[in-house]
Amino acid sequence: MADQQVISGPNFALGVAMNDLPDGAVVSGHVAGKEAIMVRRGPQVFVLGAYCSHYHAPLADGLVVGDEIRCPWHHACFSLKTGAATRAPAFDALRAWRVERVGDVYFAREPLKPEPPNAVVLPDPPKRIVIVGGGAAGFAAAYTLRAEGWDGLLELVSADQTAPYDRPNLSKDYLAGSASPDWLPLRASDWYRDHGVQLRLGRRALALDARARRLSLDDGAEIAFDRLLIATGADPVRLTTPGADLPHVHYLRSLADSDRLIAACAGVKTVAIIGASFIGLEVAAALRARGLEVRVVAPEAIPMARILGPELGAHVRKLHEDHGVIFHLGDIATQIADRRLTLRSGAVVDADLVVVGVGVRPNLALAEQAGLAVDKGVLVDEFLATSASDIYAAGDIASWPDRASGGRLRVEHWVVAERQGRTAARNMLGYREKFDATPFFWSQHYDQTISYVGHAAAWDRIEITGAPESGDCIVAYYEGDIRRAVATLGRDQDSLRAEVDFENAIVAAS
C-alpha cells in the first residue's frame, strides 16, 4: 500500500484564533487536506496555497512585504489578497480562499475564483503587437499582454525551433538528467492557440523599418505592427582557438544545444570545460552527476572572483573539487584536438567532449540595422522604450537607466528579463510603468544555491557574515559606504530582506 501524504499544521477550515497569528508571521497548515499558509496583516488574514507556482518553494519560508508574500528561492511575489503572481519568475496564481472572522477566530471558507483579465481601456489601443525573441522577456511580454486583457493580434517571432521554455534548467537539472523534458515549457502548446499568440518559430528577423513599422523575416515574410518589442537575447561567445570548430566542441544556450550535449555524453568518459563562468561550472556539476570526469580550464586564479569575490569564489572551487572536478586555472587552451586540449602551460588535457562557456554577447544586429540608439546594448528609457517611437527592448540586450547607481545597467539574468518583459508589455498598452526592479539571479552547484541580489560592477570592500565553507553565509559588496549587492548561501530570508532594502533605497533616492 502506497504511503499517504502526511499534512501537518492546523486545518484552517476549522478556524485559527487571532492570538495564534502573530502579525506578519506565516503559519503552515491546510484546508481540507490541501496544503496552505495563513498570513495575518493587522486585522486582515489571508489563506493561500503553500508553495510557489514557479519551482514549488515553501512559501512558509518566504517574506511578507506589504500586501505580498515573496518566494524564498527565486523572489517571485504573490498577492496576499488574491494569490495572483505579481512578479516573475512566477506567472501562475496561487490557490486562495475566502477568510471569515467569527469573534476572534479566522476560518478559511470557499476557494476564491481567479480574477478575470484586466480590461484594457486606452484611447487608441494598438491593434497588432509583434515580439521578436522567444526567451524570458518575449514570453513574459506575451503572457502579460493577454493577462492584461488586450485582445489584439499578437505574434512572437523566435529563432528557436521550440516554443518558450525554462532556459536556466538547461545547465542545471535537465542537463544532469534529473529533470524531465516536460518540466521545460513555460506554457503548453495549446496555451498559445487558446490565447491567440501566433508563434513564428525557427524564424529570424533580418530587417526592421522603424518608420514604416514593418519587420522582415528570413523566410521573406513581412509583418506590420503598431508596437514592437525587441528581445533578441544574447549569443555565446565563440572561440577562435584552432580546433574550436570540431564536432565534439559544444556551446550551451538553447534546448537543442542541451539535447545535443546530452546525446554526446553517451559512451564518453572525459569532458573539458573551457571557462569557469556560472554556466561553465553549472555544466561541470551537471556532467559530474552523469559520472563524467570533468576538467575546467580558465585564465583566472579563482573562479568567478570578479563577480563573487575571492572568498566565495574559492568556496565554489573547493565545492567542485570535493565533487571530483579538476581545475586548470591560470591557463588557456591553445589547441583543441579530437580527444585532447593543449594548454598554454604545455599541459595536455584528455577530453572526449569540450564545452565552451566563456560568456555571451547581446544580439544587437536587428537594433543596429534599424538605426536604434545602441551603446553596448539597446538604449532604453525608464519605460523600456527605445529611441524609435513605439519600439521597446527588454532582456539581455536592454541598457536601462539604473536609479541605484545613477548610470546605465545591462545584465544577462533570466528573472530580470522576465520582469522587463512584463513592464514593456504594460507600457505598450499605455501604463507608463517605470522599470526599477532590483536585479536578482541564482546559480546552482550540487546541493548549494548562490542567490545574488543587486549589482556591483565594482567594489572596494566585502563584508562576510558566516562562513562560505559551511554553506551558510552573507557576502555584501560595498562601493565606499554604499552596499551595491548581496550574495547568500543558505540565507534565503536575508536575500529577500536585502532585496527590500535595495528597493527602499531606490524609492528614497527618487
Protein Blocks (a to p, Z undefined) as FASTA:
>chain_A
ZZddddedjdfknopafklmcghiacdddeehiacddddehjbccdddfbdfklopafkl
mccehjbccdfklopacdfklopafbdfbfbdcdddddddehjaccdddddddddddddd
dfbdcfbdcdedjbfklmmmmmmmmmnopabdcddddfbfbdcddfklmmmmmmnopacf
klmpmbdfklmmmnopacdehiacfbdcfklopaddfkopacddfbdcddebpaddddfb
ehilpfkbccdfbfmlmmmmmmmmgopabdcdehjafklmmmmmmmmmnopacddddfbf
bghklmnojklmmmmmmmmmmnopacdehiacfbdcfkbccdfkopacddfbacddebcc
ddfklmmmnopacehiacddfkopafbehiacehjllccddfknopacddddfklmmmmm
mmmmmmmnonopacfbdcdddddehjbccddedjdfbacbdcdedjfklopacddddehj
bcfbdcdehilklmmmmmmmmmmmmmmmZZ
